[in-house]
Amino acid sequence: MPAKRVQMRKIKRVLELHFVAKLSNRAIARDVGVSRASVSRLLERAAVAKLTWPLPEQMTGAELEAILYPTATRDASVRRPVPNWAEVRQELAKHRSLTLHQLWKEYIAAHPTGYQYSRFCELYRTWRSTQVDPVMRLTHKAGERLFVDYSGKKPRIADPVTGEVREVELFVAALGASWYLFAEATETQKVADFCGSIRRAFEFLESVPRLIVPDNLKSAIIKFRTDDTPILNESFRDLAEHYNVGVLPARPRKPRDKAKAESSVAILLEKCCGGATKRRLSQSC
């Protein structure tokens, strides 16, 4: 918190009574009409600045204030560029691997006199706390929806015989009501692997949901028509018809449509695949 400053007229009177009249701080405070603590702080600042009385004739009030309150004067004269917090939030939401520290580095590179990292984070958190996201809480019926997705980060598995390490895809399926999870590693996200993972998820759950809610990967959705009707991949459509299950794809760029799958991916990466570069993973997480 910046120090409370005394009026310039009173500052000069305090200095005069201190250096010329040699009055105590209590007497000066009573004469000038300020608190004794204000007098003490002012005289401490004067001592640090090595001020004496009388002041130089050419010294202006602004110069005296700058000498006594250098930090406050400097901060008031420097206008730091304020980031566009809405854009910062949008970038963080768009790129899951992006961090606030990386965005700050871009900001400080463009504005060398800008906020330091700790202050940057503090200001962003303060702004973020004022934003209200309208969210409708969904109630899931048991066995109604199965949310499926792949992790953005690829875990690694090691062959226990040869020791060969390779990257794989992490498939995750989560029931909407119970959050019961199925996960496995596959070689690719291609349609054969994707449909195979769906089938094995059904076998693991020993049941078939009414709806599958996939992400918009090409193995599931070829494209959306102008009326937002999805065109399913032929093999995936055959699988859905075989199991008599409906398909309700998540809308493009709407991660909350498949929040269960997003959260399940985060949980699995943290708990069983967090150290994937250093630990051996079995074929199924």
Summary of the structure (lengths in Angstrom):
residues: 285
radius of gyration: 32.9
end to end distance: 51.7
largest distance: 101.3
contacts: 732
relative contact order: 0.09
helix: 45%
strand: 13%
